[in-house]
Amino acid sequence: TQARMAQALADLNEREFRAQQEQEERHRIAEAMETEMKRWAAGKEGNLRALLSSLQQVLSPELGWKPVALTDLITSSQVKIAYKKAALCVHPDKVQQKGANLEQKYVAEKVFDLLKEAWNKFNAEELR
């Protein structure tokens, strides 16, 4: 039992160490990517069409986003379809399933939040 306790403690310490390393890595990535994300979103806050038509600028190809032209986002139904596809592409659970690295997860999380805010604004204004 002494050996099992020692092994359990060693395993716990290892998990805590890895969690701390991952948290530090997330923080480093957040600092590095914050400027790029702000630059991408600048002037597009709340503008769902602009955000959707420029997603390829910030999303890595591994996430599977297929660019959408602004001319393909004229009607509300076109915007809704593109939004649903984008939300699926950057949803935290889906990104996790695709085996994304921490940087891709950070970008996807930020994009997901921005799209969600813009979708709410779009719904309030255009789909009354």
Buried (B, 14 or more C-beta within 10 A) or exposed (E): EEEEEEEEEEEEEEEEEEEEEEEEBBEEBBEEBEEEBEEBBEEBEBBBBBBBBBBEEBBBEEBEBEEBEEEBBEEEEBBBBBBEBBBEBBBEEBBEEBEBEBBBBBBBBBBBEBBEBBBEBBBEEEEE
